[in-house]
Amino acid sequence: MIEPLSEAERADALDALADWDHDDGRDAITRSFKFVDFSEAFAFMTRVALLAEKADHHPEWSNVWNRVDILLTTHDAGGLSTRDVALAQAIDALVE
Amino acid sequence: MIEPLSEAERADALDALADWDHDDGRDAITRSFKFVDFSEAFAFMTRVALLAEKADHHPEWSNVWNRVDILLTTHDAGGLSTRDVALAQAIDALVE
């Protein structure tokens, strides 16, 4: 079992993750990415896959050509945990 | 502009693609794949990405850990075309 974020931790995390939206219904964070084409989008996905596998924490995500939509939440915590915050920060670092 | 399948061609294609479902609303075909873990699922996605890029025809798809959901349709044809049938057959060949 992984601890979910407290209310205060969640508020701090959402403030820090300026490019991510909060999905209240699922207590998840979401971000949409657009690239030049499929090749660039899938290259990004491959880098995210490596991050996810290394962290043993995986996204729910979809791709349509140049667009990648990512949702992060922690099933074992029933909502956001520090794992989501860490993965979101690592993903952000890829596109900065 | 790419030609959509005729009614007869669509019926033949759907018969041949036994593992794919037809999404009537979008005139698309969908198939769900399950793997042992994320690593196997993403390895499959990488092979599909190479097929798609080679064919210049890309899926709408999503992944959650060991599961990959693929939807194929041809936007330029307003529905299914021979491109979807060819890509579905190539994807099927990966998992046979």
N, CA and C atoms of all chains as a GROMACS GRO file, in nm:
protein
  576
    1MET      N    1   0.084  -0.121   0.000
    1MET     CA    2   0.000   0.000   0.000
    1MET      C    3   0.087   0.125   0.000
    2ILE      N    4   0.054   0.218  -0.085
    2ILE     CA    5   0.128   0.344  -0.092
    2ILE      C    6   0.040   0.453  -0.034
    3GLU      N    7   0.098   0.541   0.043
    3GLU     CA    8   0.022   0.650   0.107
    3GLU      C    9  -0.025   0.751   0.003
    4PRO      N   10  -0.153   0.788   0.003
    4PRO     CA   11  -0.195   0.899  -0.083
    4PRO      C   12  -0.142   1.032  -0.027
    5LEU      N   13  -0.139   1.133  -0.111
    5LEU     CA   14  -0.099   1.267  -0.064
    5LEU      C   15  -0.203   1.320   0.034
    6SER      N   16  -0.159   1.395   0.132
    6SER     CA   17  -0.251   1.467   0.221
    6SER      C   18  -0.308   1.586   0.143
    7GLU      N   19  -0.408   1.650   0.196
    7GLU     CA   20  -0.468   1.767   0.129
    7GLU      C   21  -0.362   1.875   0.104
    8ALA      N   22  -0.281   1.898   0.205
    8ALA     CA   23  -0.179   2.004   0.193
    8ALA      C   24  -0.073   1.965   0.090
    9GLU      N   25  -0.032   1.838   0.093
    9GLU     CA   26   0.068   1.791  -0.005
    9GLU      C   27   0.012   1.799  -0.147
   10ARG      N   28  -0.115   1.762  -0.163
   10ARG     CA   29  -0.177   1.768  -0.296
   10ARG      C   30  -0.179   1.912  -0.347
   11ALA      N   31  -0.218   2.003  -0.262
   11ALA     CA   32  -0.225   2.145  -0.302
   11ALA      C   33  -0.087   2.195  -0.342
   12ASP      N   34   0.014   2.160  -0.266
   12ASP     CA   35   0.152   2.202  -0.298
   12ASP      C   36   0.197   2.141  -0.431
   13ALA      N   37   0.167   2.012  -0.449
   13ALA     CA   38   0.209   1.942  -0.571
   13ALA      C   39   0.143   2.005  -0.694
   14LEU      N   40   0.013   2.034  -0.684
   14LEU     CA   41  -0.058   2.090  -0.799
   14LEU      C   42  -0.008   2.231  -0.830
   15ASP      N   43   0.028   2.305  -0.728
   15ASP     CA   44   0.086   2.438  -0.750
   15ASP      C   45   0.219   2.426  -0.826
   16ALA      N   46   0.298   2.327  -0.787
   16ALA     CA   47   0.431   2.311  -0.846
   16ALA      C   48   0.423   2.257  -0.990
   17LEU      N   49   0.322   2.174  -1.017
   17LEU     CA   50   0.307   2.113  -1.150
   17LEU      C   51   0.215   2.200  -1.235
   18ALA      N   52   0.266   2.316  -1.274
   18ALA     CA   53   0.183   2.420  -1.337
   18ALA      C   54   0.120   2.374  -1.469
   19ASP      N   55   0.185   2.281  -1.539
   19ASP     CA   56   0.136   2.240  -1.672
   19ASP      C   57   0.040   2.122  -1.666
   20TRP      N   58   0.014   2.073  -1.546
   20TRP     CA   59  -0.075   1.957  -1.530
   20TRP      C   60  -0.209   2.000  -1.475
   21ASP      N   61  -0.315   1.934  -1.521
   21ASP     CA   62  -0.450   1.959  -1.469
   21ASP      C   63  -0.486   1.850  -1.370
   22HIS      N   64  -0.572   1.884  -1.275
   22HIS     CA   65  -0.618   1.786  -1.177
   22HIS      C   66  -0.753   1.731  -1.220
   23ASP      N   67  -0.761   1.599  -1.229
   23ASP     CA   68  -0.886   1.531  -1.257
   23ASP      C   69  -0.947   1.495  -1.121
   24ASP      N   70  -1.045   1.574  -1.079
   24ASP     CA   71  -1.101   1.557  -0.945
   24ASP      C   72  -1.164   1.419  -0.927
   25GLY      N   73  -1.238   1.375  -1.029
   25GLY     CA   74  -1.312   1.249  -1.018
   25GLY      C   75  -1.220   1.132  -0.986
   26ARG      N   76  -1.101   1.131  -1.047
   26ARG     CA   77  -1.009   1.019  -1.028
   26ARG      C   78  -0.893   1.053  -0.936
   27ASP      N   79  -0.885   1.176  -0.889
   27ASP     CA   80  -0.767   1.225  -0.817
   27ASP      C   81  -0.641   1.186  -0.896
   28ALA      N   82  -0.638   1.236  -1.018
   28ALA     CA   83  -0.526   1.210  -1.110
   28ALA      C   84  -0.478   1.344  -1.165
   29ILE      N   85  -0.360   1.345  -1.226
   29ILE     CA   86  -0.313   1.462  -1.299
   29ILE      C   87  -0.298   1.426  -1.446
   30THR      N   88  -0.330   1.523  -1.532
   30THR     CA   89  -0.328   1.498  -1.676
   30THR      C   90  -0.250   1.610  -1.746
   31ARG      N   91  -0.183   1.571  -1.852
   31ARG     CA   92  -0.118   1.671  -1.936
   31ARG      C   93  -0.118   1.622  -2.081
   32SER      N   94  -0.138   1.716  -2.172
   32SER     CA   95  -0.142   1.688  -2.315
   32SER      C   96  -0.017   1.745  -2.380
   33PHE      N   97   0.044   1.669  -2.467
   33PHE     CA   98   0.166   1.713  -2.535
   33PHE      C   99   0.145   1.708  -2.685
   34LYS      N  100   0.194   1.811  -2.756
   34LYS     CA  101   0.187   1.810  -2.904
   34LYS      C  102   0.326   1.820  -2.962
   35PHE      N  103   0.350   1.742  -3.065
   35PHE     CA  104   0.480   1.739  -3.130
   35PHE      C  105   0.465   1.771  -3.279
   36VAL      N  106   0.576   1.771  -3.349
   36VAL     CA  107   0.573   1.803  -3.492
   36VAL      C  108   0.502   1.694  -3.570
   37ASP      N  109   0.527   1.568  -3.532
   37ASP     CA  110   0.470   1.457  -3.607
   37ASP      C  111   0.470   1.331  -3.520
   38PHE      N  112   0.429   1.218  -3.577
   38PHE     CA  113   0.423   1.093  -3.502
   38PHE      C  114   0.561   1.049  -3.455
   39SER      N  115   0.660   1.066  -3.540
   39SER     CA  116   0.795   1.022  -3.504
   39SER      C  117   0.842   1.091  -3.376
   40GLU      N  118   0.821   1.220  -3.366
   40GLU     CA  119   0.862   1.293  -3.245
   40GLU      C  120   0.776   1.253  -3.126
   41ALA      N  121   0.647   1.232  -3.151
   41ALA     CA  122   0.557   1.193  -3.041
   41ALA      C  123   0.597   1.056  -2.986
   42PHE      N  124   0.630   0.964  -3.076
   42PHE     CA  125   0.664   0.830  -3.027
   42PHE      C  126   0.804   0.827  -2.964
   43ALA      N  127   0.892   0.910  -3.012
   43ALA     CA  128   1.024   0.922  -2.947
   43ALA      C  129   1.005   0.968  -2.802
   44PHE      N  130   0.919   1.066  -2.782
   44PHE     CA  131   0.886   1.112  -2.645
   44PHE      C  132   0.825   0.998  -2.564
   45MET      N  133   0.732   0.925  -2.625
   45MET     CA  134   0.668   0.813  -2.552
   45MET      C  135   0.772   0.710  -2.508
   46THR      N  136   0.868   0.685  -2.594
   46THR     CA  137   0.972   0.588  -2.560
   46THR      C  138   1.052   0.636  -2.439
   47ARG      N  139   1.083   0.764  -2.435
   47ARG     CA  140   1.157   0.817  -2.320
   47ARG      C  141   1.071   0.809  -2.194
   48VAL      N  142   0.942   0.839  -2.207
   48VAL     CA  143   0.852   0.828  -2.090
   48VAL      C  144   0.842   0.682  -2.044
   49ALA      N  145   0.838   0.589  -2.140
   49ALA     CA  146   0.830   0.446  -2.105
   49ALA      C  147   0.951   0.404  -2.024
   50LEU      N  148   1.068   0.454  -2.062
   50LEU     CA  149   1.190   0.420  -1.987
   50LEU      C  150   1.184   0.478  -1.845
   51LEU      N  151   1.141   0.601  -1.834
   51LEU     CA  152   1.124   0.663  -1.700
   51LEU      C  153   1.026   0.582  -1.615
   52ALA      N  154   0.915   0.543  -1.678
   52ALA     CA  155   0.809   0.473  -1.605
   52ALA      C  156   0.857   0.336  -1.556
   53GLU      N  157   0.927   0.267  -1.646
   53GLU     CA  158   0.975   0.133  -1.609
   53GLU      C  159   1.079   0.142  -1.498
   54LYS      N  160   1.165   0.242  -1.507
   54LYS     CA  161   1.268   0.261  -1.405
   54LYS      C  162   1.204   0.291  -1.269
   55ALA      N  163   1.098   0.371  -1.271
   55ALA     CA  164   1.029   0.409  -1.146
   55ALA      C  165   0.930   0.302  -1.102
   56ASP      N  166   0.909   0.201  -1.185
   56ASP     CA  167   0.803   0.102  -1.162
   56ASP      C  168   0.669   0.170  -1.134
   57HIS      N  169   0.642   0.273  -1.212
   57HIS     CA  170   0.516   0.348  -1.199
   57HIS      C  171   0.477   0.393  -1.339
   58HIS      N  172   0.360   0.349  -1.385
   58HIS     CA  173   0.328   0.362  -1.528
   58HIS      C  174   0.209   0.453  -1.553
   59PRO      N  175   0.213   0.525  -1.663
   59PRO     CA  176   0.103   0.616  -1.696
   59PRO      C  177  -0.015   0.544  -1.761
   60GLU      N  178  -0.130   0.608  -1.759
   60GLU     CA  179  -0.239   0.575  -1.851
   60GLU      C  180  -0.226   0.680  -1.959
   61TRP      N  181  -0.210   0.636  -2.084
   61TRP     CA  182  -0.184   0.735  -2.187
   61TRP      C  183  -0.235   0.693  -2.322
   62SER      N  184  -0.253   0.794  -2.407
   62SER     CA  185  -0.302   0.767  -2.542
   62SER      C  186  -0.227   0.856  -2.640
   63ASN      N  187  -0.229   0.814  -2.764
   63ASN     CA  188  -0.158   0.886  -2.870
   63ASN      C  189  -0.243   0.886  -2.996
   64VAL      N  190  -0.254   1.002  -3.056
   64VAL     CA  191  -0.312   1.017  -3.189
   64VAL      C  192  -0.216   1.104  -3.269
   65TRP      N  193  -0.144   1.041  -3.358
   65TRP     CA  194  -0.044   1.106  -3.444
   65TRP      C  195   0.056   1.190  -3.365
   66ASN      N  196   0.040   1.322  -3.363
   66ASN     CA  197   0.142   1.407  -3.299
   66ASN      C  198   0.107   1.443  -3.155
   67ARG      N  199   0.000   1.384  -3.103
   67ARG     CA  200  -0.049   1.422  -2.971
   67ARG      C  201  -0.037   1.305  -2.873
   68VAL      N  202   0.007   1.336  -2.752
   68VAL     CA  203   0.018   1.236  -2.646
   68VAL      C  204  -0.054   1.291  -2.522
   69ASP      N  205  -0.151   1.216  -2.472
   69ASP     CA  206  -0.223   1.254  -2.350
   69ASP      C  207  -0.184   1.160  -2.238
   70ILE      N  208  -0.139   1.216  -2.127
   70ILE     CA  209  -0.092   1.135  -2.014
   70ILE      C  210  -0.177   1.161  -1.890
   71LEU      N  211  -0.215   1.053  -1.823
   71LEU     CA  212  -0.284   1.063  -1.694
   71LEU      C  213  -0.203   0.984  -1.592
   72LEU      N  214  -0.177   1.047  -1.479
   72LEU     CA  215  -0.102   0.982  -1.371
   72LEU      C  216  -0.187   0.974  -1.245
   73THR      N  217  -0.191   0.856  -1.187
   73THR     CA  218  -0.253   0.837  -1.056
   73THR      C  219  -0.193   0.709  -0.999
   74THR      N  220  -0.216   0.684  -0.872
   74THR     CA  221  -0.157   0.566  -0.808
   74THR      C  222  -0.270   0.475  -0.761
   75HIS      N  223  -0.292   0.364  -0.836
   75HIS     CA  224  -0.405   0.277  -0.803
   75HIS      C  225  -0.396   0.228  -0.660
   76ASP      N  226  -0.274   0.192  -0.617
   76ASP     CA  227  -0.256   0.137  -0.482
   76ASP      C  228  -0.282   0.239  -0.373
   77ALA      N  229  -0.281   0.366  -0.408
   77ALA     CA  230  -0.306   0.470  -0.307
   77ALA      C  231  -0.448   0.525  -0.321
   78GLY      N  232  -0.520   0.482  -0.422
   78GLY     CA  233  -0.655   0.535  -0.446
   78GLY      C  234  -0.653   0.681  -0.489
   79GLY      N  235  -0.542   0.727  -0.544
   79GLY     CA  236  -0.533   0.867  -0.589
   79GLY      C  237  -0.388   0.908  -0.602
   80LEU      N  238  -0.364   1.036  -0.600
   80LEU     CA  239  -0.227   1.087  -0.620
   80LEU      C  240  -0.135   1.051  -0.504
   81SER      N  241  -0.013   1.013  -0.541
   81SER     CA  242   0.092   0.987  -0.442
   81SER      C  243   0.219   1.059  -0.487
   82THR      N  244   0.321   1.051  -0.405
   82THR     CA  245   0.450   1.113  -0.440
   82THR      C  246   0.506   1.052  -0.570
   83ARG      N  247   0.467   0.929  -0.601
   83ARG     CA  248   0.514   0.866  -0.726
   83ARG      C  249   0.467   0.942  -0.850
   84ASP      N  250   0.343   0.991  -0.844
   84ASP     CA  251   0.289   1.066  -0.958
   84ASP      C  252   0.362   1.199  -0.973
   85VAL      N  253   0.387   1.263  -0.860
   85VAL     CA  254   0.456   1.392  -0.862
   85VAL      C  255   0.596   1.374  -0.921
   86ALA      N  256   0.665   1.270  -0.876
   86ALA     CA  257   0.802   1.245  -0.924
   86ALA      C  258   0.803   1.213  -1.073
   87LEU      N  259   0.708   1.131  -1.120
   87LEU     CA  260   0.704   1.095  -1.262
   87LEU      C  261   0.667   1.217  -1.347
   88ALA      N  262   0.571   1.297  -1.298
   88ALA     CA  263   0.532   1.419  -1.372
   88ALA      C  264   0.651   1.513  -1.386
   89GLN      N  265   0.729   1.529  -1.279
   89GLN     CA  266   0.847   1.616  -1.285
   89GLN      C  267   0.950   1.563  -1.384
   90ALA      N  268   0.966   1.431  -1.384
   90ALA     CA  269   1.063   1.370  -1.477
   90ALA      C  270   1.017   1.386  -1.622
   91ILE      N  271   0.886   1.374  -1.645
   91ILE     CA  272   0.832   1.394  -1.781
   91ILE      C  273   0.848   1.539  -1.823
   92ASP      N  274   0.817   1.631  -1.731
   92ASP     CA  275   0.833   1.774  -1.762
   92ASP      C  276   0.977   1.804  -1.804
   93ALA      N  277   1.071   1.740  -1.735
   93ALA     CA  278   1.213   1.766  -1.762
   93ALA      C  279   1.250   1.724  -1.905
   94LEU      N  280   1.178   1.625  -1.961
   94LEU     CA  281   1.206   1.581  -2.098
   94LEU      C  282   1.171   1.688  -2.202
   95VAL      N  283   1.072   1.768  -2.172
   95VAL     CA  284   1.023   1.864  -2.273
   95VAL      C  285   1.059   2.009  -2.241
   96GLU      N  286   1.134   2.032  -2.136
   96GLU     CA  287   1.170   2.170  -2.098
   96GLU      C  288   1.266   2.231  -2.200
   97MET      N  289  -0.715   1.258  -5.110
   97MET     CA  290  -0.834   1.185  -5.065
   97MET      C  291  -0.816   1.036  -5.089
   98ILE      N  292  -0.850   0.957  -4.988
   98ILE     CA  293  -0.840   0.813  -4.998
   98ILE      C  294  -0.982   0.758  -5.006
   99GLU      N  295  -1.000   0.659  -5.092
   99GLU     CA  296  -1.134   0.600  -5.108
   99GLU      C  297  -1.174   0.519  -4.985
  100PRO      N  298  -1.294   0.540  -4.930
  100PRO     CA  299  -1.341   0.450  -4.825
  100PRO      C  300  -1.378   0.315  -4.885
  101LEU      N  301  -1.385   0.214  -4.800
  101LEU     CA  302  -1.428   0.081  -4.847
  101LEU      C  303  -1.574   0.087  -4.890
  102SER      N  304  -1.608   0.010  -4.991
  102SER     CA  305  -1.749  -0.007  -5.028
  102SER      C  306  -1.815  -0.097  -4.924
  103GLU      N  307  -1.946  -0.106  -4.928
  103GLU     CA  308  -2.018  -0.193  -4.831
  103GLU      C  309  -1.968  -0.338  -4.839
  104ALA      N  310  -1.951  -0.385  -4.961
  104ALA     CA  311  -1.909  -0.524  -4.980
  104ALA      C  312  -1.765  -0.544  -4.932
  105GLU      N  313  -1.680  -0.447  -4.963
  105GLU     CA  314  -1.540  -0.456  -4.919
  105GLU      C  315  -1.531  -0.454  -4.766
  106ARG      N  316  -1.614  -0.367  -4.703
  106ARG     CA  317  -1.613  -0.356  -4.557
  106ARG      C  318  -1.656  -0.490  -4.495
  107ALA      N  319  -1.761  -0.549  -4.550
  107ALA     CA  320  -1.810  -0.678  -4.497
  107ALA      C  321  -1.704  -0.785  -4.510
  108ASP      N  322  -1.637  -0.790  -4.624
  108ASP     CA  323  -1.529  -0.888  -4.645
  108ASP      C  324  -1.414  -0.864  -4.547
  109ALA      N  325  -1.378  -0.737  -4.530
  109ALA     CA  326  -1.265  -0.704  -4.443
  109ALA      C  327  -1.296  -0.745  -4.300
  110LEU      N  328  -1.418  -0.714  -4.254
  110LEU     CA  329  -1.454  -0.745  -4.115
  110LEU      C  330  -1.460  -0.896  -4.093
  111ASP      N  331  -1.503  -0.968  -4.194
  111ASP     CA  332  -1.502  -1.116  -4.184
  111ASP      C  333  -1.359  -1.167  -4.168
  112ALA      N  334  -1.269  -1.110  -4.245
  112ALA     CA  335  -1.131  -1.158  -4.245
  112ALA      C  336  -1.058  -1.119  -4.117
  113LEU      N  337  -1.093  -1.003  -4.060
  113LEU     CA  338  -1.025  -0.955  -3.938
  113LEU      C  339  -1.104  -1.003  -3.816
  114ALA      N  340  -1.096  -1.131  -3.789
  114ALA     CA  341  -1.183  -1.195  -3.689
  114ALA      C  342  -1.162  -1.140  -3.548
  115ASP      N  343  -1.042  -1.090  -3.518
  115ASP     CA  344  -1.012  -1.044  -3.382
  115ASP      C  345  -1.042  -0.896  -3.361
  116TRP      N  346  -1.090  -0.831  -3.464
  116TRP     CA  347  -1.118  -0.687  -3.454
  116TRP      C  348  -1.268  -0.664  -3.447
  117ASP      N  349  -1.307  -0.563  -3.370
  117ASP     CA  350  -1.448  -0.523  -3.361
  117ASP      C  351  -1.471  -0.400  -3.447
  118HIS      N  352  -1.593  -0.386  -3.496
  118HIS     CA  353  -1.628  -0.269  -3.576
  118HIS      C  354  -1.697  -0.166  -3.489
  119ASP      N  355  -1.643  -0.044  -3.489
  119ASP     CA  356  -1.706   0.068  -3.420
  119ASP      C  357  -1.793   0.138  -3.524
  120ASP      N  358  -1.924   0.113  -3.516
  120ASP     CA  359  -2.015   0.165  -3.618
  120ASP      C  360  -2.014   0.318  -3.623
  121GLY      N  361  -2.015   0.379  -3.505
  121GLY     CA  362  -2.025   0.525  -3.496
  121GLY      C  363  -1.913   0.594  -3.572
  122ARG      N  364  -1.792   0.538  -3.564
  122ARG     CA  365  -1.677   0.603  -3.629
  122ARG      C  366  -1.635   0.532  -3.756
  123ASP      N  367  -1.699   0.423  -3.792
  123ASP     CA  368  -1.652   0.335  -3.899
  123ASP      C  369  -1.503   0.309  -3.881
  124ALA      N  370  -1.473   0.249  -3.764
  124ALA     CA  371  -1.336   0.216  -3.728
  124ALA      C  372  -1.331   0.071  -3.685
  125ILE      N  373  -1.211   0.015  -3.677
  125ILE     CA  374  -1.194  -0.118  -3.618
  125ILE      C  375  -1.108  -0.104  -3.493
  126THR      N  376  -1.141  -0.187  -3.392
  126THR     CA  377  -1.070  -0.179  -3.264
  126THR      C  378  -1.027  -0.319  -3.220
  127ARG      N  379  -0.913  -0.324  -3.153
  127ARG     CA  380  -0.870  -0.449  -3.092
  127ARG      C  381  -0.791  -0.419  -2.965
  128SER      N  382  -0.811  -0.503  -2.866
  128SER     CA  383  -0.746  -0.489  -2.737
  128SER      C  384  -0.642  -0.600  -2.723
  129PHE      N  385  -0.525  -0.567  -2.674
  129PHE     CA  386  -0.417  -0.665  -2.657
  129PHE      C  387  -0.373  -0.666  -2.511
  130LYS      N  388  -0.350  -0.785  -2.456
  130LYS     CA  389  -0.297  -0.794  -2.320
  130LYS      C  390  -0.164  -0.868  -2.321
  131PHE      N  391  -0.071  -0.817  -2.243
  131PHE     CA  392   0.063  -0.876  -2.235
  131PHE      C  393   0.096  -0.911  -2.090
  132VAL      N  394   0.214  -0.965  -2.070
  132VAL     CA  395   0.256  -1.005  -1.936
  132VAL      C  396   0.276  -0.884  -1.847
  133ASP      N  397   0.336  -0.781  -1.903
  133ASP     CA  398   0.366  -0.662  -1.822
  133ASP      C  399   0.385  -0.541  -1.914
  134PHE      N  400   0.422  -0.430  -1.855
  134PHE     CA  401   0.441  -0.306  -1.932
  134PHE      C  402   0.552  -0.320  -2.035
  135SER      N  403   0.659  -0.386  -1.996
  135SER     CA  404   0.773  -0.401  -2.086
  135SER      C  405   0.732  -0.471  -2.216
  136GLU      N  406   0.655  -0.578  -2.204
  136GLU     CA  407   0.609  -0.648  -2.324
  136GLU      C  408   0.509  -0.564  -2.403
  137ALA      N  409   0.422  -0.494  -2.331
  137ALA     CA  410   0.322  -0.410  -2.398
  137ALA      C  411   0.392  -0.300  -2.478
  138PHE      N  412   0.494  -0.237  -2.417
  138PHE     CA  413   0.559  -0.127  -2.487
  138PHE      C  414   0.648  -0.177  -2.602
  139ALA      N  415   0.704  -0.295  -2.585
  139ALA     CA  416   0.780  -0.355  -2.696
  139ALA      C  417   0.687  -0.375  -2.817
  140PHE      N  418   0.567  -0.424  -2.792
  140PHE     CA  419   0.467  -0.439  -2.898
  140PHE      C  420   0.434  -0.303  -2.959
  141MET      N  421   0.412  -0.203  -2.873
  141MET     CA  422   0.379  -0.069  -2.924
  141MET      C  423   0.490  -0.015  -3.014
  142THR      N  424   0.613  -0.044  -2.978
  142THR     CA  425   0.726   0.003  -3.059
  142THR      C  426   0.723  -0.062  -3.197
  143ARG      N  427   0.690  -0.190  -3.202
  143ARG     CA  428   0.682  -0.259  -3.331
  143ARG      C  429   0.565  -0.203  -3.413
  144VAL      N  430   0.452  -0.176  -3.347
  144VAL     CA  431   0.338  -0.118  -3.418
  144VAL      C  432   0.374   0.023  -3.469
  145ALA      N  433   0.448   0.098  -3.388
  145ALA     CA  434   0.488   0.234  -3.429
  145ALA      C  435   0.572   0.228  -3.556
  146LEU      N  436   0.661   0.130  -3.565
  146LEU     CA  437   0.745   0.116  -3.685
  146LEU      C  438   0.661   0.079  -3.807
  147LEU      N  439   0.565  -0.013  -3.787
  147LEU     CA  440   0.473  -0.048  -3.896
  147LEU      C  441   0.395   0.074  -3.943
  148ALA      N  442   0.346   0.150  -3.845
  148ALA     CA  443   0.260   0.266  -3.876
  148ALA      C  444   0.339   0.372  -3.952
  149GLU      N  445   0.461   0.397  -3.906
  149GLU     CA  446   0.541   0.501  -3.970
  149GLU      C  447   0.578   0.460  -4.113
  150LYS      N  448   0.608   0.332  -4.128
  150LYS     CA  449   0.643   0.280  -4.261
  150LYS      C  450   0.524   0.292  -4.356
  151ALA      N  451   0.404   0.265  -4.304
  151ALA     CA  452   0.283   0.272  -4.387
  151ALA      C  453   0.231   0.415  -4.399
  152ASP      N  454   0.290   0.507  -4.325
  152ASP     CA  455   0.238   0.644  -4.313
  152ASP      C  456   0.088   0.642  -4.278
  153HIS      N  457   0.054   0.554  -4.187
  153HIS     CA  458  -0.086   0.541  -4.142
  153HIS      C  459  -0.080   0.504  -3.994
  154HIS      N  460  -0.139   0.589  -3.910
  154HIS     CA  461  -0.113   0.579  -3.766
  154HIS      C  462  -0.239   0.545  -3.686
  155PRO      N  463  -0.222   0.466  -3.581
  155PRO     CA  464  -0.338   0.427  -3.498
  155PRO      C  465  -0.378   0.537  -3.399
  156GLU      N  466  -0.500   0.528  -3.350
  156GLU     CA  467  -0.537   0.596  -3.225
  156GLU      C  468  -0.526   0.487  -3.121
  157TRP      N  469  -0.446   0.508  -3.019
  157TRP     CA  470  -0.425   0.398  -2.926
  157TRP      C  471  -0.395   0.446  -2.786
  158SER      N  472  -0.419   0.354  -2.692
  158SER     CA  473  -0.394   0.387  -2.552
  158SER      C  474  -0.331   0.266  -2.484
  159ASN      N  475  -0.265   0.294  -2.374
  159ASN     CA  476  -0.197   0.188  -2.298
  159ASN      C  477  -0.216   0.212  -2.149
  160VAL      N  478  -0.249   0.106  -2.079
  160VAL     CA  479  -0.250   0.106  -1.933
  160VAL      C  480  -0.177  -0.021  -1.890
  161TRP      N  481  -0.056  -0.004  -1.844
  161TRP     CA  482   0.032  -0.111  -1.800
  161TRP      C  483   0.047  -0.223  -1.905
  162ASN      N  484  -0.023  -0.336  -1.888
  162ASN     CA  485  -0.003  -0.450  -1.980
  162ASN      C  486  -0.105  -0.453  -2.094
  163ARG      N  487  -0.186  -0.350  -2.104
  163ARG     CA  488  -0.295  -0.350  -2.201
  163ARG      C  489  -0.275  -0.240  -2.306
  164VAL      N  490  -0.301  -0.277  -2.431
  164VAL     CA  491  -0.292  -0.181  -2.542
  164VAL      C  492  -0.422  -0.189  -2.622
  165ASP      N  493  -0.491  -0.076  -2.636
  165ASP     CA  494  -0.614  -0.068  -2.714
  165ASP      C  495  -0.587   0.012  -2.840
  166ILE      N  496  -0.618  -0.050  -2.953
  166ILE     CA  497  -0.590   0.015  -3.083
  166ILE      C  498  -0.720   0.039  -3.160
  167LEU      N  499  -0.730   0.159  -3.217
  167LEU     CA  500  -0.842   0.192  -3.306
  167LEU      C  501  -0.784   0.238  -3.438
  168LEU      N  502  -0.836   0.181  -3.545
  168LEU     CA  503  -0.789   0.218  -3.679
  168LEU      C  504  -0.904   0.272  -3.761
  169THR      N  505  -0.881   0.385  -3.823
  169THR     CA  506  -0.974   0.441  -3.919
  169THR      C  507  -0.895   0.536  -4.007
  170THR      N  508  -0.953   0.581  -4.117
  170THR     CA  509  -0.880   0.668  -4.209
  170THR      C  510  -0.952   0.802  -4.216
  171HIS      N  511  -0.895   0.903  -4.151
  171HIS     CA  512  -0.962   1.033  -4.144
  171HIS      C  513  -0.990   1.087  -4.283
  172ASP      N  514  -0.893   1.071  -4.374
  172ASP     CA  515  -0.908   1.127  -4.509
  172ASP      C  516  -1.016   1.055  -4.591
  173ALA      N  517  -1.056   0.937  -4.545
  173ALA     CA  518  -1.161   0.863  -4.617
  173ALA      C  519  -1.295   0.873  -4.542
  174GLY      N  520  -1.294   0.932  -4.425
  174GLY     CA  521  -1.416   0.940  -4.345
  174GLY      C  522  -1.460   0.804  -4.294
  175GLY      N  523  -1.367   0.710  -4.281
  175GLY     CA  524  -1.401   0.576  -4.232
  175GLY      C  525  -1.295   0.477  -4.274
  176LEU      N  526  -1.333   0.351  -4.275
  176LEU     CA  527  -1.235   0.246  -4.306
  176LEU      C  528  -1.191   0.249  -4.452
  177SER      N  529  -1.061   0.228  -4.470
  177SER     CA  530  -1.005   0.216  -4.605
  177SER      C  531  -0.914   0.093  -4.608
  178THR      N  532  -0.860   0.065  -4.723
  178THR     CA  533  -0.768  -0.050  -4.735
  178THR      C  534  -0.645  -0.030  -4.645
  179ARG      N  535  -0.611   0.095  -4.613
  179ARG     CA  536  -0.496   0.121  -4.524
  179ARG      C  537  -0.517   0.060  -4.385
  180ASP      N  538  -0.642   0.068  -4.337
  180ASP     CA  539  -0.672   0.013  -4.205
  180ASP      C  540  -0.664  -0.139  -4.207
  181VAL      N  541  -0.715  -0.196  -4.315
  181VAL     CA  542  -0.712  -0.342  -4.327
  181VAL      C  543  -0.568  -0.391  -4.331
  182ALA      N  544  -0.485  -0.323  -4.410
  182ALA     CA  545  -0.344  -0.363  -4.423
  182ALA      C  546  -0.271  -0.349  -4.290
  183LEU      N  547  -0.295  -0.238  -4.217
  183LEU     CA  548  -0.226  -0.218  -4.089
  183LEU      C  549  -0.275  -0.319  -3.985
  184ALA      N  550  -0.405  -0.347  -3.985
  184ALA     CA  551  -0.459  -0.446  -3.890
  184ALA      C  552  -0.397  -0.584  -3.916
  185GLN      N  553  -0.383  -0.620  -4.042
  185GLN     CA  554  -0.322  -0.750  -4.076
  185GLN      C  555  -0.176  -0.755  -4.032
  186ALA      N  556  -0.106  -0.645  -4.050
  186ALA     CA  557   0.036  -0.640  -4.010
  186ALA      C  558   0.048  -0.648  -3.858
  187ILE      N  559  -0.043  -0.584  -3.785
  187ILE     CA  560  -0.042  -0.590  -3.639
  187ILE      C  561  -0.074  -0.732  -3.593
  188ASP      N  562  -0.176  -0.792  -3.655
  188ASP     CA  563  -0.210  -0.930  -3.621
  188ASP      C  564  -0.090  -1.023  -3.638
  189ALA      N  565  -0.013  -0.999  -3.742
  189ALA     CA  566   0.102  -1.085  -3.771
  189ALA      C  567   0.207  -1.076  -3.660
  190LEU      N  568   0.212  -0.962  -3.589
  190LEU     CA  569   0.309  -0.947  -3.479
  190LEU      C  570   0.277  -1.038  -3.361
  191VAL      N  571   0.149  -1.067  -3.341
  191VAL     CA  572   0.109  -1.140  -3.220
  191VAL      C  573   0.064  -1.282  -3.250
  192GLU      N  574   0.074  -1.323  -3.375
  192GLU     CA  575   0.029  -1.458  -3.410
  192GLU      C  576   0.119  -1.565  -3.349
   0.00000   0.00000   0.00000
